[in-house]
Amino acid sequence: MDDLLLALTVPAVVAAGGLYAVYDARRQRRRPPLPYTHRAARLAAADATARAEAVVDSAYAGLGGLYADPAAPGAGSTPAVSGRPGAGRERGPSRPAPARKR
């Protein structure tokens, strides 16, 4: 009897998960997210990228001397990952990519 109940619970759980997914999709269609949430997500991603660049730059500044070639000219300089100090993504919309010729 225990095996039968276990065998019947698996399809019941799958069906309940499917019904929940359908209900959730309908609910999200009725109430679309507000536009500021997309903007907040973009700003959070840009902030996370800037923080990651700062962490990598500080780590390279601290440990870069271990990997520098002493014979190379300018071995003491530590380049920034971002290309320039304090650099981040420029604000504003990005330009569209050029069309490819086929």
MIVEXLO-565210 format. One record per atom (N, C-alpha, C): residue number from 1; residue in three letters; atom name; y, x, z. Coordinates in Angstrom, 1 decimal. Each point is the difference from the previous one (the first is absolute). Example, Ala and Ser with C-alpha at 12.3 -4.5 7.8 and 13.67 -1.06 7.14 Angstrom:
<atoms>
pos 1	code ALA	site N	north -5.7	east 13.2	up 7.8 .
pos 1	code ALA	site CA	north 1.2	east -0.9	up 0.0 .
pos 1	code ALA	site C	north 1.2	east 0.9	up 0.0 .
pos 2	code SER	site N	north 1.1	east -0.4	up -0.7 .
pos 2	code SER	site CA	north 1.1	east 0.9	up 0.0 .
pos 2	code SER	site C	north 1.1	east -0.8	up 0.8 .
</atoms>
This chain:
<atoms>
pos 1	code MET	site N	north -1.2	east 0.8	up 0.0 .
pos 1	code MET	site CA	north 1.2	east -0.8	up 0.0 .
pos 1	code MET	site C	north 1.3	east 0.9	up 0.0 .
pos 2	code ASP	site N	north -0.1	east 1.1	up 0.7 .
pos 2	code ASP	site CA	north 1.2	east 0.9	up 0.1 .
pos 2	code ASP	site C	north 0.3	east 0.6	up -1.4 .
pos 3	code ASP	site N	north -1.1	east 0.3	up -0.8 .
pos 3	code ASP	site CA	north 0.2	east 0.6	up -1.3 .
pos 3	code ASP	site C	north 0.7	east -1.1	up -0.9 .
pos 4	code LEU	site N	north -0.4	east -1.2	up 0.1 .
pos 4	code LEU	site CA	north 0.5	east -1.1	up -0.8 .
pos 4	code LEU	site C	north 1.5	east -0.2	up 0.3 .
pos 5	code LEU	site N	north 0.4	east 0.0	up 1.3 .
pos 5	code LEU	site CA	north 1.4	east -0.1	up 0.3 .
pos 5	code LEU	site C	north 0.8	east 1.1	up -0.5 .
pos 6	code LEU	site N	north -0.5	east 1.2	up 0.1 .
pos 6	code LEU	site CA	north 0.7	east 1.2	up -0.5 .
pos 6	code LEU	site C	north 0.1	east -0.1	up -1.5 .
pos 7	code ALA	site N	north -1.0	east -0.4	up -0.7 .
pos 7	code ALA	site CA	north 0.1	east -0.1	up -1.4 .
pos 7	code ALA	site C	north 1.0	east -1.1	up -0.5 .
pos 8	code LEU	site N	north 0.2	east -1.0	up 0.8 .
pos 8	code LEU	site CA	north 0.9	east -1.1	up -0.3 .
pos 8	code LEU	site C	north 1.4	east 0.4	up 0.4 .
pos 9	code THR	site N	north 0.2	east 0.9	up 0.9 .
pos 9	code THR	site CA	north 1.4	east 0.3	up 0.4 .
pos 9	code THR	site C	north 0.7	east 0.9	up -1.0 .
pos 10	code VAL	site N	north -0.8	east 0.8	up -0.7 .
pos 10	code VAL	site CA	north 0.7	east 0.9	up -1.0 .
pos 10	code VAL	site C	north 0.7	east -0.9	up -1.1 .
pos 11	code PRO	site N	north -0.7	east -0.9	up -0.7 .
pos 11	code PRO	site CA	north 0.7	east -0.8	up -1.0 .
pos 11	code PRO	site C	north 1.2	east -0.8	up 0.7 .
pos 12	code ALA	site N	north -0.2	east -0.5	up 1.2 .
pos 12	code ALA	site CA	north 1.1	east -0.7	up 0.7 .
pos 12	code ALA	site C	north 1.2	east 0.8	up 0.2 .
pos 13	code VAL	site N	north -0.2	east 1.3	up 0.4 .
pos 13	code VAL	site CA	north 1.1	east 0.9	up 0.2 .
pos 13	code VAL	site C	north 0.7	east 0.3	up -1.4 .
pos 14	code VAL	site N	north -0.8	east 0.2	up -1.0 .
pos 14	code VAL	site CA	north 0.6	east 0.3	up -1.3 .
pos 14	code VAL	site C	north 0.8	east -1.2	up -0.5 .
pos 15	code ALA	site N	north -0.5	east -1.2	up 0.2 .
pos 15	code ALA	site CA	north 0.7	east -1.2	up -0.5 .
pos 15	code ALA	site C	north 1.3	east -0.2	up 0.8 .
pos 16	code ALA	site N	north -0.1	east 0.3	up 1.3 .
pos 16	code ALA	site CA	north 1.2	east -0.2	up 0.9 .
pos 16	code ALA	site C	north 1.1	east 1.1	up -0.4 .
pos 17	code GLY	site N	north -0.5	east 1.2	up -0.4 .
pos 17	code GLY	site CA	north 1.0	east 1.0	up -0.4 .
pos 17	code GLY	site C	north 0.6	east -0.4	up -1.3 .
pos 18	code GLY	site N	north -0.8	east -0.6	up -0.9 .
pos 18	code GLY	site CA	north 0.6	east -0.4	up -1.3 .
pos 18	code GLY	site C	north 1.0	east -1.2	up 0.2 .
pos 19	code LEU	site N	north -0.3	east -0.9	up 0.8 .
pos 19	code LEU	site CA	north 0.9	east -1.1	up 0.3 .
pos 19	code LEU	site C	north 1.3	east 0.5	up 0.6 .
pos 20	code TYR	site N	north -0.1	east 1.0	up 0.9 .
pos 20	code TYR	site CA	north 1.2	east 0.5	up 0.6 .
pos 20	code TYR	site C	north 0.8	east 0.8	up -1.0 .
pos 21	code ALA	site N	north -0.6	east 0.7	up -1.0 .
pos 21	code ALA	site CA	north 0.7	east 0.7	up -1.0 .
pos 21	code ALA	site C	north 0.8	east -1.0	up -0.9 .
pos 22	code VAL	site N	north -0.7	east -1.1	up -0.4 .
pos 22	code VAL	site CA	north 0.7	east -1.0	up -0.8 .
pos 22	code VAL	site C	north 1.1	east -0.6	up 0.7 .
pos 23	code TYR	site N	north -0.1	east -0.4	up 1.3 .
pos 23	code TYR	site CA	north 1.0	east -0.5	up 0.8 .
pos 23	code TYR	site C	north 1.2	east 0.9	up 0.1 .
pos 24	code ASP	site N	north -0.3	east 1.3	up 0.3 .
pos 24	code ASP	site CA	north 1.1	east 1.0	up 0.1 .
pos 24	code ASP	site C	north 0.7	east 0.2	up -1.3 .
pos 25	code ALA	site N	north -0.7	east 0.0	up -1.1 .
pos 25	code ALA	site CA	north 0.7	east 0.2	up -1.3 .
pos 25	code ALA	site C	north 0.9	east -1.2	up -0.3 .
pos 26	code ARG	site N	north -0.4	east -1.2	up 0.3 .
pos 26	code ARG	site CA	north 0.8	east -1.2	up -0.2 .
pos 26	code ARG	site C	north 1.2	east 0.0	up 0.9 .
pos 27	code ARG	site N	north -0.2	east 0.4	up 1.2 .
pos 27	code ARG	site CA	north 1.2	east 0.1	up 0.9 .
pos 27	code ARG	site C	north 1.0	east 1.0	up -0.4 .
pos 28	code GLN	site N	north -0.4	east 1.1	up -0.5 .
pos 28	code GLN	site CA	north 0.9	east 1.0	up -0.5 .
pos 28	code GLN	site C	north 0.7	east -0.4	up -1.2 .
pos 29	code ARG	site N	north -0.6	east -0.8	up -0.9 .
pos 29	code ARG	site CA	north 0.6	east -0.5	up -1.2 .
pos 29	code ARG	site C	north 1.1	east -1.0	up 0.4 .
pos 30	code ARG	site N	north -0.2	east -0.8	up 1.0 .
pos 30	code ARG	site CA	north 1.0	east -1.0	up 0.4 .
pos 30	code ARG	site C	north 1.2	east 0.7	up 0.6 .
pos 31	code ARG	site N	north -0.2	east 1.0	up 0.8 .
pos 31	code ARG	site CA	north 1.1	east 0.7	up 0.6 .
pos 31	code ARG	site C	north 0.0	east 1.4	up -0.4 .
pos 32	code PRO	site N	north 0.7	east 0.3	up -1.1 .
pos 32	code PRO	site CA	north 0.0	east 1.4	up -0.5 .
pos 32	code PRO	site C	north 0.8	east 0.9	up 1.0 .
pos 33	code PRO	site N	north -0.2	east 1.3	up 0.0 .
pos 33	code PRO	site CA	north 0.7	east 0.8	up 0.9 .
pos 33	code PRO	site C	north 1.5	east 0.1	up -0.4 .
pos 34	code LEU	site N	north 0.9	east 0.2	up 1.0 .
pos 34	code LEU	site CA	north 1.4	east 0.1	up -0.3 .
pos 34	code LEU	site C	north 0.3	east 1.3	up -0.7 .
pos 35	code PRO	site N	north 1.0	east 0.1	up -0.8 .
pos 35	code PRO	site CA	north 0.3	east 1.2	up -0.8 .
pos 35	code PRO	site C	north 0.3	east 1.2	up 0.9 .
pos 36	code TYR	site N	north 0.6	east -0.2	up 1.2 .
pos 36	code TYR	site CA	north 0.3	east 1.1	up 0.8 .
pos 36	code TYR	site C	north -1.2	east 0.8	up 0.5 .
pos 37	code THR	site N	north -1.1	east -0.7	up 0.0 .
pos 37	code THR	site CA	north -1.2	east 0.7	up 0.5 .
pos 37	code THR	site C	north -0.4	east 1.1	up -1.0 .
pos 38	code HIS	site N	north 0.2	east -0.2	up -1.3 .
pos 38	code HIS	site CA	north -0.4	east 1.0	up -1.0 .
pos 38	code HIS	site C	north 1.0	east 1.1	up 0.1 .
pos 39	code ARG	site N	north 1.3	east -0.3	up 0.2 .
pos 39	code ARG	site CA	north 1.0	east 1.1	up 0.2 .
pos 39	code ARG	site C	north -0.3	east 0.8	up 1.2 .
pos 40	code ALA	site N	north -0.4	east -0.7	up 1.1 .
pos 40	code ALA	site CA	north -0.3	east 0.7	up 1.3 .
pos 40	code ALA	site C	north -1.3	east 0.9	up -0.3 .
pos 41	code ALA	site N	north -0.9	east -0.4	up -0.7 .
pos 41	code ALA	site CA	north -1.2	east 0.8	up -0.3 .
pos 41	code ALA	site C	north 0.4	east 1.3	up -0.8 .
pos 42	code ARG	site N	north 0.9	east -0.2	up -1.0 .
pos 42	code ARG	site CA	north 0.4	east 1.2	up -0.8 .
pos 42	code ARG	site C	north 0.8	east 0.9	up 0.9 .
pos 43	code LEU	site N	north 0.9	east -0.5	up 0.9 .
pos 43	code LEU	site CA	north 0.7	east 0.9	up 0.9 .
pos 43	code LEU	site C	north -0.9	east 0.7	up 0.9 .
pos 44	code ALA	site N	north -1.0	east -0.7	up 0.5 .
pos 44	code ALA	site CA	north -0.9	east 0.7	up 1.0 .
pos 44	code ALA	site C	north -0.8	east 1.1	up -0.7 .
pos 45	code ALA	site N	north -0.4	east -0.3	up -1.3 .
pos 45	code ALA	site CA	north -0.8	east 1.0	up -0.7 .
pos 45	code ALA	site C	north 0.9	east 1.2	up -0.3 .
pos 46	code ALA	site N	north 1.3	east -0.2	up -0.3 .
pos 46	code ALA	site CA	north 0.9	east 1.1	up -0.3 .
pos 46	code ALA	site C	north 0.2	east 0.8	up 1.3 .
pos 47	code ASP	site N	north 0.1	east -0.7	up 1.1 .
pos 47	code ASP	site CA	north 0.2	east 0.7	up 1.3 .
pos 47	code ASP	site C	north -1.2	east 0.8	up 0.4 .
pos 48	code ALA	site N	north -1.2	east -0.5	up -0.2 .
pos 48	code ALA	site CA	north -1.3	east 0.7	up 0.2 .
pos 48	code ALA	site C	north -0.1	east 1.2	up -0.8 .
pos 49	code THR	site N	north 0.4	east -0.1	up -1.3 .
pos 49	code THR	site CA	north 0.0	east 1.2	up -0.9 .
pos 49	code THR	site C	north 1.0	east 1.1	up 0.5 .
pos 50	code ALA	site N	north 1.2	east -0.4	up 0.4 .
pos 50	code ALA	site CA	north 0.9	east 0.9	up 0.5 .
pos 50	code ALA	site C	north -0.5	east 0.7	up 1.3 .
pos 51	code ARG	site N	north -0.6	east -0.7	up 0.8 .
pos 51	code ARG	site CA	north -0.5	east 0.6	up 1.3 .
pos 51	code ARG	site C	north -1.2	east 0.9	up -0.3 .
pos 52	code ALA	site N	north -0.8	east -0.4	up -1.0 .
pos 52	code ALA	site CA	north -1.1	east 0.9	up -0.4 .
pos 52	code ALA	site C	north 0.5	east 1.3	up -0.6 .
pos 53	code GLU	site N	north 1.0	east -0.1	up -0.8 .
pos 53	code GLU	site CA	north 0.6	east 1.2	up -0.6 .
pos 53	code GLU	site C	north 0.6	east 0.9	up 1.1 .
pos 54	code ALA	site N	north 0.6	east -0.6	up 1.0 .
pos 54	code ALA	site CA	north 0.6	east 0.8	up 1.1 .
pos 54	code ALA	site C	north -1.1	east 0.7	up 0.8 .
pos 55	code VAL	site N	north -1.1	east -0.7	up 0.2 .
pos 55	code VAL	site CA	north -1.1	east 0.6	up 0.8 .
pos 55	code VAL	site C	north -0.6	east 1.2	up -0.8 .
pos 56	code VAL	site N	north -0.2	east -0.2	up -1.3 .
pos 56	code VAL	site CA	north -0.6	east 1.1	up -0.8 .
pos 56	code VAL	site C	north 1.0	east 1.1	up -0.1 .
pos 57	code ASP	site N	north 1.3	east -0.2	up -0.2 .
pos 57	code ASP	site CA	north 1.0	east 1.0	up 0.0 .
pos 57	code ASP	site C	north 0.0	east 0.8	up 1.3 .
pos 58	code SER	site N	north -0.1	east -0.7	up 1.1 .
pos 58	code SER	site CA	north 0.1	east 0.8	up 1.3 .
pos 58	code SER	site C	north -1.3	east 0.8	up 0.2 .
pos 59	code ALA	site N	north -1.1	east -0.6	up -0.4 .
pos 59	code ALA	site CA	north -1.3	east 0.7	up 0.1 .
pos 59	code ALA	site C	north 0.0	east 1.3	up -0.9 .
pos 60	code TYR	site N	north 0.5	east -0.2	up -1.2 .
pos 60	code TYR	site CA	north 0.1	east 1.2	up -0.9 .
pos 60	code TYR	site C	north 1.0	east 1.0	up 0.5 .
pos 61	code ALA	site N	north 1.1	east -0.4	up 0.6 .
pos 61	code ALA	site CA	north 0.9	east 0.9	up 0.6 .
pos 61	code ALA	site C	north -0.6	east 0.8	up 1.1 .
pos 62	code GLY	site N	north -0.8	east -0.6	up 0.8 .
pos 62	code GLY	site CA	north -0.7	east 0.7	up 1.1 .
pos 62	code GLY	site C	north -1.1	east 0.8	up -0.4 .
pos 63	code LEU	site N	north -0.8	east -0.4	up -1.0 .
pos 63	code LEU	site CA	north -1.2	east 0.7	up -0.3 .
pos 63	code LEU	site C	north 0.0	east 0.6	up -1.4 .
pos 64	code GLY	site N	north 1.1	east -0.1	up -0.7 .
pos 64	code GLY	site CA	north 0.0	east 0.5	up -1.4 .
pos 64	code GLY	site C	north 0.0	east 1.5	up 0.0 .
pos 65	code GLY	site N	north 0.5	east 0.7	up 1.0 .
pos 65	code GLY	site CA	north -0.1	east 1.5	up 0.0 .
pos 65	code GLY	site C	north -1.4	east 0.5	up 0.1 .
pos 66	code LEU	site N	north -0.9	east -0.8	up 0.5 .
pos 66	code LEU	site CA	north -1.4	east 0.5	up 0.0 .
pos 66	code LEU	site C	north -0.6	east 0.1	up -1.4 .
pos 67	code TYR	site N	north 0.5	east -0.8	up -0.9 .
pos 67	code TYR	site CA	north -0.6	east -0.1	up -1.3 .
pos 67	code TYR	site C	north 0.8	east 0.7	up -1.1 .
pos 68	code ALA	site N	north 1.2	east 0.5	up 0.4 .
pos 68	code ALA	site CA	north 0.9	east 0.7	up -1.0 .
pos 68	code ALA	site C	north -0.6	east 1.3	up -0.4 .
pos 69	code ASP	site N	north 0.2	east 0.4	up -1.2 .
pos 69	code ASP	site CA	north -0.4	east 1.3	up -0.5 .
pos 69	code ASP	site C	north 1.2	east 1.0	up 0.3 .
pos 70	code PRO	site N	north -0.3	east 1.0	up 0.8 .
pos 70	code PRO	site CA	north 1.1	east 0.9	up 0.4 .
pos 70	code PRO	site C	north 0.6	east 0.8	up -1.2 .
pos 71	code ALA	site N	north -0.8	east 0.2	up -1.1 .
pos 71	code ALA	site CA	north 0.5	east 0.8	up -1.1 .
pos 71	code ALA	site C	north 0.9	east -0.9	up -0.9 .
pos 72	code ALA	site N	north -0.1	east -1.3	up 0.1 .
pos 72	code ALA	site CA	north 0.8	east -0.8	up -0.9 .
pos 72	code ALA	site C	north 1.4	east -0.1	up 0.4 .
pos 73	code PRO	site N	north 1.0	east 0.1	up -1.0 .
pos 73	code PRO	site CA	north 1.4	east -0.1	up 0.4 .
pos 73	code PRO	site C	north 0.3	east -1.4	up 0.5 .
pos 74	code GLY	site N	north 0.8	east 0.0	up 1.1 .
pos 74	code GLY	site CA	north 0.5	east -1.3	up 0.6 .
pos 74	code GLY	site C	north -1.2	east -0.6	up 0.8 .
pos 75	code ALA	site N	north -0.8	east 0.8	up 0.6 .
pos 75	code ALA	site CA	north -1.1	east -0.5	up 0.7 .
pos 75	code ALA	site C	north 0.4	east -0.7	up 1.3 .
pos 76	code GLY	site N	north 1.2	east 0.3	up 0.5 .
pos 76	code GLY	site CA	north 0.4	east -0.6	up 1.2 .
pos 76	code GLY	site C	north 0.6	east -1.4	up -0.1 .
pos 77	code SER	site N	north 0.3	east -0.4	up -1.2 .
pos 77	code SER	site CA	north 0.6	east -1.3	up -0.2 .
pos 77	code SER	site C	north -1.1	east -1.1	up 0.1 .
pos 78	code THR	site N	north 0.4	east -1.1	up 0.5 .
pos 78	code THR	site CA	north -0.9	east -1.1	up 0.2 .
pos 78	code THR	site C	north 0.5	east -1.2	up -0.8 .
pos 79	code PRO	site N	north -0.6	east -0.3	up -1.2 .
pos 79	code PRO	site CA	north 0.5	east -1.1	up -0.8 .
pos 79	code PRO	site C	north -0.4	east -1.3	up 0.6 .
pos 80	code ALA	site N	north 0.8	east -1.0	up -0.1 .
pos 80	code ALA	site CA	north -0.2	east -1.3	up 0.5 .
pos 80	code ALA	site C	north -0.9	east -0.8	up -1.0 .
pos 81	code VAL	site N	north -0.9	east -0.8	up 0.6 .
pos 81	code VAL	site CA	north -0.9	east -0.8	up -0.8 .
pos 81	code VAL	site C	north 0.8	east -1.0	up -0.9 .
pos 82	code SER	site N	north 1.1	east -0.5	up 0.6 .
pos 82	code SER	site CA	north 0.8	east -1.0	up -0.7 .
pos 82	code SER	site C	north 0.9	east 0.6	up -1.1 .
pos 83	code GLY	site N	north 0.1	east 1.3	up -0.1 .
pos 83	code GLY	site CA	north 0.8	east 0.6	up -1.1 .
pos 83	code GLY	site C	north 1.3	east 0.4	up 0.4 .
pos 84	code ARG	site N	north 0.7	east -0.7	up 0.9 .
pos 84	code ARG	site CA	north 1.3	east 0.4	up 0.6 .
pos 84	code ARG	site C	north 0.0	east -0.5	up 1.4 .
pos 85	code PRO	site N	north 0.8	east 0.7	up 0.8 .
pos 85	code PRO	site CA	north 0.1	east -0.4	up 1.4 .
pos 85	code PRO	site C	north 0.6	east -1.4	up 0.2 .
pos 86	code GLY	site N	north -0.7	east -0.9	up 0.8 .
pos 86	code GLY	site CA	north 0.5	east -1.3	up 0.2 .
pos 86	code GLY	site C	north -0.2	east -1.0	up -1.2 .
pos 87	code ALA	site N	north -0.8	east 0.4	up -0.9 .
pos 87	code ALA	site CA	north -0.2	east -0.8	up -1.2 .
pos 87	code ALA	site C	north -1.0	east -1.1	up 0.3 .
pos 88	code GLY	site N	north 0.3	east -1.1	up -0.6 .
pos 88	code GLY	site CA	north -0.9	east -1.2	up 0.1 .
pos 88	code GLY	site C	north 0.1	east -0.7	up -1.4 .
pos 89	code ARG	site N	north -0.5	east -1.1	up -0.1 .
pos 89	code ARG	site CA	north 0.1	east -0.8	up -1.2 .
pos 89	code ARG	site C	north 1.4	east -0.5	up -0.1 .
pos 90	code GLU	site N	north 0.5	east 0.1	up -1.2 .
pos 90	code GLU	site CA	north 1.4	east -0.5	up -0.2 .
pos 90	code GLU	site C	north -0.1	east -1.5	up 0.1 .
pos 91	code ARG	site N	north 1.0	east -0.6	up 0.5 .
pos 91	code ARG	site CA	north 0.0	east -1.5	up 0.2 .
pos 91	code ARG	site C	north 0.4	east -0.6	up -1.3 .
pos 92	code GLY	site N	north -0.5	east -1.3	up -0.1 .
pos 92	code GLY	site CA	north 0.3	east -0.7	up -1.2 .
pos 92	code GLY	site C	north -1.2	east -0.2	up -0.9 .
pos 93	code PRO	site N	north 0.1	east -0.9	up -1.0 .
pos 93	code PRO	site CA	north -1.2	east -0.3	up -0.8 .
pos 93	code PRO	site C	north -0.4	east 1.2	up -0.8 .
pos 94	code SER	site N	north -1.2	east 0.1	up -0.3 .
pos 94	code SER	site CA	north -0.5	east 1.1	up -0.8 .
pos 94	code SER	site C	north 0.1	east -0.4	up -1.5 .
pos 95	code ARG	site N	north 0.1	east 1.0	up -0.8 .
pos 95	code ARG	site CA	north 0.2	east -0.2	up -1.5 .
pos 95	code ARG	site C	north -1.4	east -0.4	up -0.5 .
pos 96	code PRO	site N	north 0.0	east -0.8	up -1.1 .
pos 96	code PRO	site CA	north -1.3	east -0.3	up -0.6 .
pos 96	code PRO	site C	north -0.6	east 1.2	up -0.7 .
pos 97	code ALA	site N	north -1.3	east 0.0	up -0.1 .
pos 97	code ALA	site CA	north -0.6	east 1.1	up -0.7 .
pos 97	code ALA	site C	north 0.2	east -0.2	up -1.5 .
pos 98	code PRO	site N	north 0.1	east 1.1	up -0.8 .
pos 98	code PRO	site CA	north 0.2	east -0.1	up -1.4 .
pos 98	code PRO	site C	north -1.3	east -0.6	up -0.6 .
pos 99	code ALA	site N	north 0.2	east -0.7	up -1.1 .
pos 99	code ALA	site CA	north -1.2	east -0.7	up -0.7 .
pos 99	code ALA	site C	north -0.8	east 1.1	up -0.7 .
pos 100	code ARG	site N	north -1.3	east -0.2	up 0.0 .
pos 100	code ARG	site CA	north -0.9	east 1.0	up -0.6 .
pos 100	code ARG	site C	north -0.2	east -0.4	up -1.5 .
pos 101	code LYS	site N	north -0.1	east 1.0	up -0.8 .
pos 101	code LYS	site CA	north -0.3	east -0.3	up -1.4 .
pos 101	code LYS	site C	north -1.5	east 0.1	up -0.2 .
pos 102	code ARG	site N	north -0.5	east -1.0	up -0.7 .
pos 102	code ARG	site CA	north -1.5	east 0.1	up -0.2 .
pos 102	code ARG	site C	north -0.4	east 0.5	up -1.3 .
</atoms>
